[in-house]
Amino acid sequence: MSSNTNNENVKGNRPPLFRKMNYILMGVGALLLIIGYICLSGGKVPDDVFDGEIFNTRRIVVAPILIFIGLMTEIVAIMWHPKTPTTDNE
């Protein structure tokens, strides 16, 4: 009898792995990563010309912070699991 109840739990009585909040957090994290990489990208400058714009605050400070926050958001989105009340049916 116990093998039958185990099969039922495997087939479809468990909640989905990711819920709506997980997908929202993943979207926010991906958006932060995209914005961070856009801030990190440079303009078109010939190779033989030095451009001091590569050392501006946006590329040195803001972009890495956005990328780091985006990566942390993605980790939280994957690990997020809401607390569900446990029911004792036994």
ChimeraX attribute file (.defattr): number of C-alpha atoms within 10 A of each C-alpha:
attribute: neighborCount
match mode: 1-to-1
recipient: residues
	/A:1	5
	/A:2	6
	/A:3	7
	/A:4	8
	/A:5	9
	/A:6	10
	/A:7	11
	/A:8	11
	/A:9	10
	/A:10	9
	/A:11	8
	/A:12	9
	/A:13	9
	/A:14	9
	/A:15	8
	/A:16	7
	/A:17	9
	/A:18	14
	/A:19	13
	/A:20	8
	/A:21	13
	/A:22	19
	/A:23	14
	/A:24	12
	/A:25	19
	/A:26	20
	/A:27	16
	/A:28	16
	/A:29	24
	/A:30	17
	/A:31	15
	/A:32	22
	/A:33	23
	/A:34	16
	/A:35	15
	/A:36	22
	/A:37	16
	/A:38	12
	/A:39	18
	/A:40	18
	/A:41	12
	/A:42	11
	/A:43	8
	/A:44	6
	/A:45	9
	/A:46	8
	/A:47	7
	/A:48	6
	/A:49	7
	/A:50	9
	/A:51	11
	/A:52	7
	/A:53	11
	/A:54	14
	/A:55	10
	/A:56	10
	/A:57	10
	/A:58	16
	/A:59	19
	/A:60	13
	/A:61	13
	/A:62	14
	/A:63	22
	/A:64	17
	/A:65	16
	/A:66	21
	/A:67	22
	/A:68	15
	/A:69	16
	/A:70	24
	/A:71	17
	/A:72	13
	/A:73	20
	/A:74	22
	/A:75	14
	/A:76	15
	/A:77	21
	/A:78	15
	/A:79	11
	/A:80	15
	/A:81	13
	/A:82	10
	/A:83	6
	/A:84	7
	/A:85	6
	/A:86	6
	/A:87	6
	/A:88	5
	/A:89	4
	/A:90	3
